[in-house]
Amino acid sequence: MIAHLRDAVVDYPGRGRALGPFSLSIEPGEIVAVAGPSGCGKSTALRLLAGLESPTSGVAGREVGRGATSLVFQAPTLMPWATAAANVALPLKLEGLDRSETARRVAGALARARVPDVGAALPRQLSGGMAMRVSLARAVVTEPELLLLDEPFAALDAITRRALVEDVHRLWTETRPAIVFVTHDVEEAVYLASRVVVLTPGPGRAAAEIGVDAPLPRPEAFRTSAVFRDTVERVSSALATAMGEAA
């Protein structure tokens, strides 16, 4: 196990309960999607796994070392005054790596994210898809053991979203980090992950866990396969049931 939540509850003063009780275990190298309606606590669960928040009660644990977890937010969150290469280099600079090793790893990360030629560009000069690829490059430049993705493609068009999902699978194939991907898009969850955890409306609790019986990365034309369509229907049904019970 690389990270886990055990009966985790998050309460915010004046706002009430945002999550839980919620339990989730992440094994090394697996891809897990957490799906649910807006406001159900998906991002809160991710922040617990990242160590950015502590639960009000319950346990949030990580079995990885310092610097071994990377988080990609809904927006690219790039420093607007810094070049793409400088943004990607930031985690390595904080680790104290020397300039030559930093330059080598930044170039490799930009190439792996399929934006090798944008290192000198400022964020305002990048399209939304390119900016998100730079954000992905920054996340993987440290070769994390745990990669947390918080609805990173929600603001992008459908074609760019599909391309970036394929990029996530390709990056995973190269270094095999554990990935937790938060989304409200059922098809995206089923395509990306080996299992999908469905949350109830807030405060989020686990309503169902559904495995995806197909290899990763996905075979060609997987989206048109019976396995994909059947699994999408199962996840959609579980989500509808959870929302109906909460109504």
BAFI-3210 file (N, C-alpha, C; in Angstrom, 3 decimals, decimal comma, padded with zeros to 6 digits):
// residues 247
n [1|2|3|4|5|6|7|8|9|10|11|12|13|14|15|16|17|18|19|20|21|22|23|24|25|26|27|28|29|30|31|32|33|34|35|36|37|38|39|40|41|42|43|44|45|46|47|48|49|50|51|52|53|54|55|56|57|58|59|60|61|62|63|64|65|66|67|68|69|70|71|72|73|74|75|76|77|78|79|80|81|82|83|84|85|86|87|88|89|90|91|92|93|94|95|96|97|98|99|100|101|102|103|104|105|106|107|108|109|110|111|112|113|114|115|116|117|118|119|120|121|122|123|124|125|126|127|128|129|130|131|132|133|134|135|136|137|138|139|140|141|142|143|144|145|146|147|148|149|150|151|152|153|154|155|156|157|158|159|160|161|162|163|164|165|166|167|168|169|170|171|172|173|174|175|176|177|178|179|180|181|182|183|184|185|186|187|188|189|190|191|192|193|194|195|196|197|198|199|200|201|202|203|204|205|206|207|208|209|210|211|212|213|214|215|216|217|218|219|220|221|222|223|224|225|226|227|228|229|230|231|232|233|234|235|236|237|238|239|240|241|242|243|244|245|246|247]
n.u [000,841|000,538|-000,635|-003,327|-006,695|-008,536|-011,587|-011,831|-012,719|-013,735|-014,387|-015,481|-015,272|-018,229|-019,169|-019,794|-019,804|-017,541|-016,543|-016,818|-017,618|-014,813|-013,048|-010,107|-007,757|-004,563|-002,592|000,859|001,662|-000,909|-003,868|-006,379|-009,624|-011,584|-014,841|-017,690|-020,481|-020,402|-019,072|-018,945|-016,754|-014,497|-012,101|-011,261|-010,633|-008,427|-006,623|-006,174|-004,785|-002,549|-001,368|-001,873|-003,926|-005,275|-007,255|-010,337|-011,178|-010,300|-007,925|-005,253|-002,863|000,454|002,780|005,130|008,166|009,544|008,836|007,976|005,409|003,212|001,056|-001,490|-003,429|-006,815|-006,545|-003,671|-001,833|000,635|003,590|003,226|005,213|007,420|009,312|008,214|010,064|011,326|009,191|008,770|011,159|011,028|010,306|012,662|014,592|013,851|014,571|017,272|018,905|021,676|022,524|023,027|021,977|019,355|018,587|018,789|016,811|014,509|014,287|013,843|011,388|009,638|009,743|008,611|006,060|005,198|005,717|008,224|009,346|008,633|009,961|011,069|008,903|006,440|003,736|001,407|001,660|000,960|-001,359|-004,412|-004,268|-001,509|-000,446|-001,429|-000,046|002,542|002,202|001,781|004,306|005,859|004,871|005,754|008,483|009,938|009,763|007,590|006,256|003,613|001,004|-001,251|-004,219|-006,321|-009,132|-007,904|-008,402|-010,794|-011,522|-010,923|-011,289|-013,047|-011,467|-008,835|-008,850|-009,083|-006,653|-004,857|-005,525|-004,583|-001,908|-001,429|-001,654|000,551|002,702|002,416|003,055|005,775|007,040|005,459|003,960|001,754|-001,529|-004,041|-007,006|-009,195|-012,499|-015,585|-016,550|-017,835|-017,159|-014,510|-013,343|-013,656|-012,194|-009,612|-008,801|-008,040|-009,770|-012,811|-013,920|-016,903|-018,434|-020,844|-023,234|-022,176|-021,814|-019,103|-019,142|-018,074|-019,822|-019,748|-017,450|-015,901|-014,428|-012,391|-012,271|-009,912|-006,841|-004,126|-001,947|-004,959|-006,355|-006,513|-009,430|-010,884|-012,902|-015,157|-015,754|-017,495|-016,883|-016,063|-018,415|-020,276|-019,109|-019,128|-021,902|-022,410|-020,998|-022,303|-024,877|-024,424|-023,716|-026,068|-027,808|-026,645|-027,022|-029,777|-030,478|-029,520|-031,172]
n.v [-001,200|002,214|004,597|005,722|006,241|006,102|005,759|008,522|011,815|015,081|018,133|021,465|024,512|026,312|025,515|022,885|019,303|018,096|015,775|012,259|009,684|008,245|005,764|004,610|002,796|002,796|001,109|000,440|001,633|001,415|002,667|004,707|005,945|008,514|009,216|011,354|013,535|017,170|018,931|016,821|016,165|015,155|016,513|017,248|014,755|014,166|016,152|015,310|012,917|014,007|015,219|017,841|018,619|017,741|015,116|015,687|013,675|010,177|008,568|009,590|008,390|008,037|006,093|006,966|008,704|011,972|014,408|012,543|012,611|014,040|016,659|017,623|020,326|021,591|023,831|024,899|026,299|027,635|029,610|032,857|034,656|033,213|031,116|028,204|026,134|026,973|026,793|024,015|023,253|024,032|022,182|020,651|022,547|023,256|020,920|021,122|020,292|020,222|022,529|021,375|018,758|019,408|020,784|018,692|016,900|018,481|018,963|016,338|015,803|017,669|016,689|014,144|014,909|015,799|018,402|019,512|021,821|024,188|025,338|027,905|029,546|031,746|031,262|032,659|032,522|030,044|027,534|026,247|023,440|022,975|024,348|022,736|020,403|021,249|021,584|018,917|017,945|019,247|017,920|015,279|015,465|014,956|012,275|010,903|008,689|008,681|010,090|012,647|013,724|016,324|016,702|017,626|018,165|019,381|021,912|021,865|021,308|018,536|016,983|017,687|016,848|014,044|013,464|014,191|012,394|010,052|010,743|010,693|007,927|007,087|008,329|007,028|004,405|004,616|005,148|004,080|005,227|005,247|006,374|008,684|009,784|012,358|012,994|014,122|012,980|010,187|008,460|009,228|008,443|005,628|004,999|005,765|004,469|001,544|000,829|002,225|004,438|005,364|008,212|009,368|012,124|015,180|015,175|013,351|009,828|006,434|004,952|002,903|000,554|-000,160|-002,379|-002,241|-004,273|-004,556|-004,180|-001,914|000,400|001,437|-000,735|-000,260|001,325|000,881|002,417|001,809|-000,742|-003,589|-004,061|-001,531|000,045|-001,375|-001,128|001,625|001,968|000,577|002,122|004,574|003,848|003,197|005,701|007,133|005,768|006,350|009,097|009,217|007,980|009,854|011,954]
n.w [000,000|-000,870|-000,167|001,927|003,062|006,003|007,268|007,051|007,904|007,113|008,429|008,098|009,798|010,239|007,784|007,797|007,237|004,840|003,767|004,129|006,607|004,924|003,188|001,555|-000,300|-001,835|-004,073|-005,003|-008,232|-009,354|-011,063|-010,036|-010,253|-008,897|-008,749|-008,872|-008,033|-008,393|-005,609|-003,815|-002,337|-003,577|-004,322|-001,796|-000,673|-002,250|-001,450|001,148|000,646|-000,515|001,599|002,145|003,726|006,931|008,294|010,051|011,699|011,837|009,579|007,492|005,508|004,138|002,411|001,285|000,431|001,191|-001,236|-003,040|-003,926|-006,258|-007,322|-009,520|-010,331|-011,002|-012,657|-014,568|-012,871|-013,237|-012,771|-013,737|-014,501|-015,145|-017,360|-019,249|-018,895|-016,531|-014,759|-014,740|-013,670|-011,020|-008,780|-008,698|-008,198|-005,622|-004,390|-004,497|-006,614|-008,912|-011,611|-014,173|-014,011|-013,410|-015,765|-017,612|-016,696|-016,826|-019,593|-020,414|-019,133|-020,353|-022,953|-022,605|-021,907|-024,278|-025,180|-026,157|-027,241|-026,001|-023,907|-023,532|-023,562|-022,135|-019,753|-020,676|-023,368|-024,139|-025,244|-023,721|-023,549|-023,962|-021,771|-019,708|-020,272|-019,686|-016,953|-016,245|-016,946|-015,002|-012,783|-013,145|-013,286|-011,039|-010,856|-009,408|-006,865|-006,324|-008,028|-008,191|-009,569|-010,059|-011,480|-013,966|-016,647|-017,039|-018,040|-020,695|-024,273|-025,862|-027,656|-026,998|-024,341|-024,619|-025,852|-023,844|-021,807|-022,988|-022,936|-020,174|-019,688|-021,198|-019,872|-017,439|-018,203|-018,597|-016,075|-014,074|-011,752|-008,892|-009,493|-008,726|-009,888|-010,080|-011,043|-012,586|-014,766|-016,131|-018,290|-018,792|-016,381|-016,460|-018,745|-018,065|-015,652|-013,580|-011,632|-010,379|-008,015|-006,641|-005,364|-002,971|-003,077|-001,438|002,146|000,896|000,644|000,188|-002,353|-004,201|-005,671|-008,609|-010,793|-013,772|-016,385|-018,253|-020,091|-019,208|-020,802|-022,574|-025,083|-028,667|-029,928|-027,623|-026,477|-027,940|-027,258|-025,814|-023,135|-022,215|-022,633|-021,059|-018,506|-018,152|-017,985|-015,594|-013,699|-014,044|-013,261|-010,567|-009,618|-010,108|-008,409|-005,919|-005,814|-005,917|-003,497|-001,788|-002,172]
ca.u [000,000|001,343|-001,371|-004,657|-007,590|-009,294|-012,681|-011,444|-013,795|-013,278|-015,398|-015,009|-016,059|-019,202|-019,612|-020,234|-018,980|-017,215|-016,180|-016,684|-016,359|-014,401|-011,838|-009,552|-006,377|-003,899|-001,444|001,886|001,525|-002,267|-004,577|-007,710|-010,428|-012,602|-015,882|-018,846|-021,028|-019,718|-019,298|-019,041|-015,548|-013,435|-010,852|-010,865|-009,959|-007,123|-005,748|-005,763|-003,755|-001,350|-000,827|-002,138|-004,880|-005,392|-008,664|-010,885|-011,053|-009,845|-006,496|-004,757|-001,477|001,204|003,979|006,118|009,092|009,382|009,034|007,560|004,018|002,976|-000,362|-001,856|-004,710|-007,760|-005,895|-002,240|-001,146|002,010|004,038|003,075|006,419|008,516|009,169|007,741|011,169|011,523|008,089|009,020|012,366|010,831|010,465|014,060|015,303|013,556|015,332|018,679|019,670|022,565|021,936|023,110|021,017|018,029|018,325|018,575|015,526|013,442|014,147|013,218|009,982|008,896|009,635|007,656|004,727|004,954|005,889|009,667|009,831|008,011|010,672|011,327|007,638|005,741|002,411|000,401|001,880|000,594|-002,768|-004,812|-003,734|-000,061|-000,180|-001,659|001,067|003,664|001,887|002,070|005,762|006,337|004,485|006,493|009,929|010,539|009,485|006,887|005,641|002,168|000,605|-002,630|-004,739|-007,595|-009,917|-007,002|-008,785|-012,198|-011,762|-010,416|-012,222|-013,094|-010,347|-007,631|-008,994|-008,761|-005,218|-004,156|-005,722|-003,611|-000,596|-001,312|-001,351|001,912|003,598|002,318|003,771|007,219|007,584|004,513|003,533|000,333|-002,247|-005,428|-007,561|-010,517|-013,282|-017,030|-016,853|-017,833|-016,401|-013,102|-012,922|-013,572|-011,115|-008,291|-008,428|-008,290|-010,968|-013,483|-014,604|-018,013|-018,803|-022,183|-023,232|-021,531|-020,411|-018,845|-018,829|-017,955|-021,076|-019,456|-016,128|-016,137|-013,220|-012,448|-011,611|-009,216|-005,441|-003,629|-002,863|-006,106|-006,189|-007,141|-010,894|-011,482|-014,118|-016,294|-015,869|-018,579|-016,394|-016,111|-019,790|-020,909|-018,562|-019,679|-023,275|-022,378|-020,593|-023,391|-025,974|-024,030|-023,773|-027,485|-028,372|-026,130|-027,657|-031,180|-030,590|-029,226|-032,218]
ca.v [000,000|003,426|005,660|005,253|006,968|005,143|006,443|009,931|012,810|016,466|019,131|022,839|025,388|027,159|024,923|021,519|018,180|018,082|014,429|011,148|008,930|007,721|004,936|004,325|002,309|002,909|000,217|000,947|001,420|001,298|003,895|004,711|007,135|008,840|009,913|011,746|014,838|018,357|019,204|015,608|015,990|014,485|017,272|017,160|013,462|014,251|016,958|014,456|012,009|014,796|015,755|019,275|018,781|016,630|014,834|016,042|012,399|009,137|008,497|009,783|007,944|007,834|005,290|007,441|009,651|013,390|014,707|011,432|012,821|015,227|016,988|018,507|020,928|021,797|024,803|024,588|026,942|027,962|030,953|033,593|035,420|032,282|030,311|026,834|025,342|027,371|026,212|022,586|023,079|024,475|021,137|020,217|023,637|023,131|019,760|021,476|019,649|021,135|023,082|020,469|017,678|020,009|021,036|017,400|016,327|019,343|018,665|015,018|015,873|018,362|015,766|013,089|015,524|016,150|019,837|019,712|023,065|025,357|025,664|029,338|030,280|032,108|030,628|033,365|032,201|028,639|027,162|025,547|022,080|023,022|024,726|021,571|019,481|021,763|021,252|017,482|017,793|019,650|016,892|014,021|015,679|014,357|010,833|010,609|007,381|008,906|011,229|012,985|014,576|016,869|017,151|018,541|018,423|019,777|023,147|021,711|020,732|017,067|016,397|017,878|015,984|012,660|013,377|014,266|011,111|009,131|011,132|010,180|006,497|006,910|008,675|005,942|003,246|004,833|005,131|003,338|005,735|005,128|007,577|008,890|010,749|012,822|013,473|013,897|012,419|008,731|007,818|009,509|007,605|004,225|004,855|006,003|003,758|000,107|000,748|003,502|004,593|006,306|008,875|009,920|013,578|015,598|014,820|012,136|008,514|005,466|004,315|001,688|000,424|-000,969|-002,660|-002,154|-005,503|-004,314|-003,845|-000,548|001,381|000,835|-001,160|000,584|001,233|000,436|003,169|001,208|-002,142|-003,935|-003,899|-000,112|000,522|-002,015|-000,571|002,980|001,849|000,175|003,273|005,559|003,343|003,341|007,125|007,522|005,194|007,117|010,406|009,003|007,691|011,064|012,963]
ca.w [000,000|-000,961|000,521|002,333|003,956|006,802|007,974|007,103|007,954|007,078|008,784|008,028|010,672|009,577|006,515|008,023|006,792|003,410|003,330|005,014|006,656|003,617|003,211|000,222|-000,290|-003,127|-004,185|-005,914|-009,665|-009,870|-011,413|-009,431|-010,491|-007,897|-009,496|-008,091|-008,414|-007,876|-004,201|-002,993|-001,530|-004,327|-004,189|-000,392|-000,506|-002,891|-000,589|002,267|000,149|-000,793|002,834|002,222|004,812|007,868|008,560|011,361|012,397|010,925|009,251|006,136|005,585|002,904|002,621|000,327|001,020|000,884|-002,649|-003,876|-004,309|-007,072|-007,461|-010,624|-009,990|-012,099|-013,529|-014,626|-011,743|-013,594|-012,413|-014,991|-014,835|-015,414|-018,564|-019,040|-018,345|-015,129|-013,993|-014,573|-012,845|-009,636|-007,752|-008,626|-007,526|-004,193|-003,903|-004,473|-007,672|-009,634|-012,835|-015,321|-013,812|-013,528|-017,184|-018,279|-016,307|-017,345|-021,020|-020,535|-018,722|-021,407|-024,092|-022,246|-021,909|-025,680|-025,432|-026,027|-027,838|-025,377|-022,678|-023,398|-023,630|-020,909|-019,708|-021,478|-024,777|-024,339|-025,260|-022,504|-023,562|-023,778|-020,385|-018,857|-020,484|-018,891|-015,571|-016,107|-016,950|-013,671|-011,814|-013,313|-013,368|-009,840|-010,924|-008,149|-006,633|-006,250|-008,850|-007,884|-010,641|-009,597|-012,633|-014,676|-018,035|-017,040|-018,790|-022,052|-025,242|-025,832|-028,395|-026,178|-023,167|-024,989|-026,103|-022,569|-021,120|-023,584|-022,423|-018,803|-019,791|-021,702|-018,771|-016,455|-018,727|-018,505|-014,715|-013,231|-010,447|-008,550|-009,912|-008,305|-010,832|-009,651|-012,175|-012,542|-016,081|-015,959|-019,373|-018,551|-015,262|-016,897|-019,721|-017,494|-014,426|-013,431|-010,802|-010,194|-006,731|-006,794|-004,122|-002,813|-002,927|-000,208|002,316|000,134|001,190|-000,897|-002,723|-004,965|-006,274|-009,802|-011,551|-015,234|-016,819|-019,521|-019,812|-019,292|-021,380|-023,241|-026,475|-029,675|-030,054|-026,370|-026,199|-028,641|-026,852|-024,897|-021,763|-021,884|-022,533|-019,911|-017,276|-018,045|-017,499|-014,193|-012,897|-014,123|-012,445|-009,166|-009,302|-010,057|-007,187|-004,787|-005,812|-005,581|-002,076|-001,030|-002,428]
c.u [000,880|000,682|-002,745|-005,387|-008,398|-010,314|-012,386|-012,677|-013,154|-014,471|-014,758|-015,878|-016,985|-019,753|-020,100|-019,287|-018,785|-016,974|-016,324|-017,870|-016,079|-013,095|-011,412|-008,118|-005,818|-002,659|-000,415|001,558|000,117|-002,854|-006,002|-008,396|-011,429|-013,623|-017,050|-019,324|-020,212|-020,078|-019,343|-017,796|-014,415|-012,093|-010,347|-010,120|-008,560|-006,144|-005,303|-004,640|-002,447|-000,675|-001,013|-003,157|-004,791|-006,862|-009,079|-010,871|-010,715|-008,374|-006,285|-003,267|-000,856|002,483|005,060|006,978|008,804|009,674|008,545|006,094|003,912|001,483|-000,540|-003,268|-005,593|-007,244|-004,390|-001,414|000,338|002,342|004,036|004,323|007,588|008,251|008,640|008,837|011,409|010,415|008,331|010,196|012,130|010,972|011,910|014,921|015,088|014,289|016,823|019,519|020,540|021,975|021,939|022,106|019,595|017,671|018,038|017,194|014,346|013,217|013,470|011,745|009,136|008,723|008,608|006,237|004,341|004,894|007,388|010,152|009,288|008,765|010,883|010,059|007,128|004,342|001,368|000,532|001,458|-000,919|-003,111|-004,240|-002,237|000,299|-000,395|-000,562|002,315|003,437|002,139|003,573|006,353|006,021|005,342|007,998|010,643|010,380|008,769|006,403|004,122|001,847|-000,890|-003,115|-006,149|-008,354|-009,091|-007,461|-010,186|-012,473|-011,359|-011,473|-012,049|-011,900|-009,062|-007,670|-008,601|-007,264|-004,438|-004,356|-004,761|-002,203|-000,380|-000,984|000,088|002,931|003,600|003,119|005,271|007,756|006,698|004,269|002,120|-000,331|-003,646|-005,963|-008,978|-011,252|-014,767|-017,499|-016,716|-017,000|-014,909|-012,562|-012,707|-012,418|-009,751|-007,866|-008,689|-009,431|-011,502|-014,209|-015,645|-018,356|-020,256|-022,104|-022,692|-022,427|-020,118|-018,497|-018,763|-019,300|-020,847|-018,008|-016,240|-014,826|-013,458|-011,614|-011,007|-007,789|-005,180|-002,246|-003,924|-005,788|-006,913|-008,646|-011,556|-012,795|-015,356|-016,541|-017,036|-018,154|-016,492|-017,540|-020,496|-020,424|-019,047|-021,100|-023,314|-022,005|-021,700|-024,563|-025,667|-024,115|-025,225|-028,133|-027,947|-026,823|-029,153|-031,389|-030,348|-030,302|-033,278]
c.v [001,255|004,613|005,134|006,322|005,932|005,898|007,938|010,834|014,188|017,375|020,513|023,716|026,301|026,604|023,486|020,497|018,205|016,678|013,453|010,791|008,209|006,966|004,604|003,869|002,350|002,028|000,799|000,631|001,311|002,660|003,774|006,025|007,294|009,732|010,249|013,123|015,984|018,558|017,999|015,371|015,298|015,197|017,259|015,861|013,506|015,062|016,174|013,517|012,738|015,307|017,251|019,610|017,575|016,370|015,320|014,824|011,333|009,298|008,801|009,469|007,771|007,080|005,693|008,493|011,079|013,635|013,639|011,520|014,102|015,405|017,957|019,007|021,091|022,804|024,533|025,180|027,180|029,381|031,813|034,340|034,529|031,496|028,915|025,987|025,679|026,836|024,731|022,348|023,359|023,355|020,672|021,278|023,551|021,947|020,039|020,789|020,673|021,487|022,103|019,321|018,207|020,225|019,738|016,844|017,167|019,057|017,314|015,047|016,581|017,471|014,683|013,611|016,039|017,658|020,184|021,084|024,320|025,831|027,141|030,171|030,617|031,494|031,325|033,077|030,775|028,491|026,437|024,150|022,046|023,393|023,546|020,537|019,945|021,452|019,772|017,231|018,161|018,575|015,641|014,205|015,087|012,834|010,358|009,165|007,478|010,193|011,458|014,022|015,020|017,504|018,067|018,919|019,009|020,992|023,047|021,113|019,214|016,428|016,515|016,992|014,552|012,485|013,375|013,015|010,070|009,455|010,630|008,696|006,276|007,243|007,588|004,721|003,381|004,665|004,431|003,935|005,265|006,449|007,558|010,056|011,092|013,400|013,334|013,279|010,894|008,052|008,037|008,626|006,165|004,033|004,901|004,964|002,263|-000,154|002,147|003,471|005,694|006,878|009,330|011,444|013,959|015,533|013,432|010,919|007,536|004,794|003,004|001,728|-000,583|-001,136|-002,559|-003,293|-005,332|-003,883|-002,345|-000,562|000,708|000,399|-000,217|000,290|000,724|001,140|002,581|-000,238|-002,353|-003,747|-002,434|000,349|-000,081|-001,407|000,862|002,927|001,462|001,348|004,323|005,141|003,497|004,800|007,597|006,996|005,995|008,472|010,302|008,746|008,932|012,126|012,975]
c.w [000,000|-000,266|000,895|003,140|004,708|007,647|008,113|007,036|007,917|007,353|008,707|008,924|009,866|008,288|006,675|007,429|005,276|002,888|004,477|005,894|005,332|003,768|001,781|000,387|-001,704|-003,114|-005,155|-007,377|-010,194|-010,197|-010,891|-009,785|-009,357|-008,591|-008,586|-008,502|-007,830|-006,402|-003,296|-002,150|-002,247|-004,146|-002,749|-000,125|-001,103|-002,039|000,640|001,833|-000,118|000,472|002,979|003,304|005,725|008,133|009,939|012,275|011,370|010,591|007,776|006,165|004,223|003,232|001,631|000,987|000,611|-000,594|-003,581|-004,281|-005,127|-007,271|-008,625|-010,356|-011,232|-013,111|-013,505|-013,487|-012,031|-013,138|-013,675|-015,435|-015,259|-016,693|-018,219|-018,403|-016,876|-014,240|-013,720|-013,634|-011,373|-008,605|-007,598|-007,946|-006,021|-003,574|-003,847|-005,521|-008,399|-010,996|-013,992|-015,203|-013,924|-014,986|-017,920|-017,968|-016,788|-018,827|-021,226|-020,182|-019,767|-022,623|-023,810|-022,242|-023,297|-025,920|-025,361|-026,465|-027,151|-024,135|-022,453|-023,373|-022,241|-020,921|-020,582|-022,968|-025,116|-024,439|-023,965|-022,427|-023,347|-022,348|-019,450|-019,050|-019,730|-017,412|-015,295|-016,076|-015,602|-012,632|-011,927|-013,320|-012,165|-009,802|-009,655|-008,076|-006,627|-006,991|-008,660|-008,891|-010,280|-010,759|-013,541|-016,071|-018,157|-017,918|-020,257|-022,972|-025,304|-026,527|-027,581|-024,944|-023,485|-025,205|-024,793|-021,731|-021,669|-023,089|-020,999|-018,823|-020,253|-020,619|-017,700|-016,915|-018,522|-017,092|-013,688|-011,846|-010,142|-008,908|-009,309|-009,124|-010,416|-010,846|-011,876|-013,857|-016,015|-017,044|-019,206|-017,432|-015,702|-017,871|-019,044|-016,467|-014,488|-012,457|-010,540|-008,854|-006,891|-005,425|-004,147|-002,894|-001,545|001,023|001,742|000,971|000,025|-001,144|-003,444|-005,411|-007,405|-010,563|-013,043|-015,785|-018,210|-019,192|-019,891|-019,919|-022,237|-024,666|-027,427|-029,746|-028,774|-026,089|-026,894|-028,213|-025,895|-023,443|-021,334|-021,673|-021,318|-018,594|-017,065|-017,501|-016,026|-013,290|-012,886|-013,250|-010,957|-008,735|-009,175|-008,795|-005,961|-004,694|-005,458|-004,099|-001,226|-001,171|-001,340]
res [m|i|a|h|l|r|d|a|v|v|d|y|p|g|r|g|r|a|l|g|p|f|s|l|s|i|e|p|g|e|i|v|a|v|a|g|p|s|g|c|g|k|s|t|a|l|r|l|l|a|g|l|e|s|p|t|s|g|v|a|g|r|e|v|g|r|g|a|t|s|l|v|f|q|a|p|t|l|m|p|w|a|t|a|a|a|n|v|a|l|p|l|k|l|e|g|l|d|r|s|e|t|a|r|r|v|a|g|a|l|a|r|a|r|v|p|d|v|g|a|a|l|p|r|q|l|s|g|g|m|a|m|r|v|s|l|a|r|a|v|v|t|e|p|e|l|l|l|l|d|e|p|f|a|a|l|d|a|i|t|r|r|a|l|v|e|d|v|h|r|l|w|t|e|t|r|p|a|i|v|f|v|t|h|d|v|e|e|a|v|y|l|a|s|r|v|v|v|l|t|p|g|p|g|r|a|a|a|e|i|g|v|d|a|p|l|p|r|p|e|a|f|r|t|s|a|v|f|r|d|t|v|e|r|v|s|s|a|l|a|t|a|m|g|e|a|a]
***
